[in-house]
Amino acid sequence: MRLIQHKKEAYWFYRFVSLGYDDYINPFFWNESMRAEALELAQLDRQDLQVVDVGAGSGFTTEGIVEKVNAQSVTMLDQSPHQLGNANKKSALHDCQKLQGDAEDLPFPTDTFDRYVSAGSIEYWPEPQRAIAEAYRVIKPGGIALIIGPLQRRNSLARWLSNTWMLFPTDDEYTRWYKQAGFSNIQKVYVAPNWYQDETNQYAIAIAGVKPAAGESPIKLEPKQEDVGEAMTPARWLAFSYRFVVGTVAGAFFVPIAMYRTLQEKLQRLRR
Ligand SMILES: C[S@@+](CC[C@H](N)C(=O)[O-])C[C@H]1O[C@@H](n2cnc3c(N)ncnc32)[C@H](O)[C@@H]1O
């Protein structure tokens, strides 16, 4: 399993990343046009839709949701209070309900929401299949669940670095998890920032599916493996420290690369 694809590690990673997430990190990887294209799949076609945004963080994707849906109907859930604290400062998100919680164990009754959205969070989930089964459980029959996440890199160095850091699933894995959770009418689009120009390897996927019938997901899973509040034994401390430090360094490589490629792409556009 990847270094930061663990709940406690991701929690502490975002303790620090949240300090610069909106200004220095997110804009290079996930922008407004990608968000608009991906959210199309969620069919946010009524203002009164009940929507949950899981791994909502500081609310960049939620800001796209509240352009189409009343903020009072939107619930933001994240395991990081530091990320939700940043969301709290945004006036457009003032009326959204904000909850600390786990994507793999959602604190909502079955058949609650019309839409489930999660952007850029699957990378950190130790059991993506469990979280996708939870997405299925909490939406109403006929509801739509949309997940946006990165795709496995083909370039061997990029693949090694990204896989060291966190989960970059294949296209087939996303589809399999959706099918096994019980979703029907599965749709996909591929999104990327302007600086990413590798046509042989898609950057990120937005995948959506419809819940065909009321109730829980038909998939049966073993008990949950991780909890952010789990007790820290000496062995767990050791594993945590190693994963956190090495995982953070591996993750940090991506930021200057994306900044450089963004600048390069902007200069190329100016010269044209
Ligand atoms: C890259 S940020 C994405 C934030 C937001 N969706 C956006 O569009 O900017 C990933 C978020 O997932 C959250 N996260 C990671 N693991 C989680 C889990 N198991 N349950 C809930 N949130 C989680 C992190 O705390 C972080 O805020």
The ligand as an SDF file (V2000), in Angstrom:
LIG
                    3D

 27 29  0  0  0  0  0  0  0  0999 V2000
   -6.7850   16.7800   -2.7690 C   0  0  0  0  0  0  0  0  0  0  0  0
   -7.8900   17.1750   -1.4450 S   0  0  0  0  0  0  0  0  0  0  0  0
   -9.3570   17.4710   -2.3850 C   0  0  0  0  0  0  0  0  0  0  0  0
  -10.2280   18.5080   -1.7500 C   0  0  0  0  0  0  0  0  0  0  0  0
  -11.4370   18.9560   -2.5590 C   0  0  0  0  0  0  0  0  0  0  0  0
  -12.2970   17.8460   -2.9210 N   0  0  0  0  0  0  0  0  0  0  0  0
  -11.0690   19.7720   -3.7710 C   0  0  0  0  0  0  0  0  0  0  0  0
  -11.6800   19.5800   -4.7880 O   0  0  0  0  0  0  0  0  0  0  0  0
  -10.1850   20.6290   -3.6920 O   0  0  0  0  0  0  0  0  0  0  0  0
   -8.2250   15.5840   -0.6960 C   0  0  0  0  0  0  0  0  0  0  0  0
   -9.0920   15.6550    0.5440 C   0  0  0  0  0  0  0  0  0  0  0  0
   -9.4920   14.3150    0.8970 O   0  0  0  0  0  0  0  0  0  0  0  0
   -9.5280   14.2610    2.3180 C   0  0  0  0  0  0  0  0  0  0  0  0
   -9.5070   12.8490    2.7400 N   0  0  0  0  0  0  0  0  0  0  0  0
   -8.5090   11.9620    2.6260 C   0  0  0  0  0  0  0  0  0  0  0  0
   -8.8860   10.7640    3.1140 N   0  0  0  0  0  0  0  0  0  0  0  0
  -10.1510   10.8830    3.5590 C   0  0  0  0  0  0  0  0  0  0  0  0
  -11.0870   10.0070    4.1800 C   0  0  0  0  0  0  0  0  0  0  0  0
  -10.7930    8.7280    4.4410 N   0  0  0  0  0  0  0  0  0  0  0  0
  -12.3030   10.4950    4.5020 N   0  0  0  0  0  0  0  0  0  0  0  0
  -12.6250   11.7890    4.2600 C   0  0  0  0  0  0  0  0  0  0  0  0
  -11.7840   12.6770    3.6890 N   0  0  0  0  0  0  0  0  0  0  0  0
  -10.5630   12.2330    3.3210 C   0  0  0  0  0  0  0  0  0  0  0  0
   -8.3170   15.0610    2.7350 C   0  0  0  0  0  0  0  0  0  0  0  0
   -8.3920   15.4500    4.0890 O   0  0  0  0  0  0  0  0  0  0  0  0
   -8.3600   16.2190    1.7540 C   0  0  0  0  0  0  0  0  0  0  0  0
   -9.0560   17.3310    2.2480 O   0  0  0  0  0  0  0  0  0  0  0  0
  1  2  1  0
  2  3  1  0
  2 10  1  0
  3  4  1  0
  4  5  1  0
  5  6  1  0
  5  7  1  0
  7  8  2  0
  7  9  1  0
 10 11  1  0
 11 12  1  0
 11 26  1  0
 12 13  1  0
 13 14  1  0
 13 24  1  0
 14 15  1  0
 14 23  1  0
 15 16  2  0
 16 17  1  0
 17 18  1  0
 17 23  2  0
 18 19  1  0
 18 20  2  0
 20 21  1  0
 21 22  2  0
 22 23  1  0
 24 25  1  0
 24 26  1  0
 26 27  1  0
M  CHG  2   2   1   9  -1
M  END
$$$$
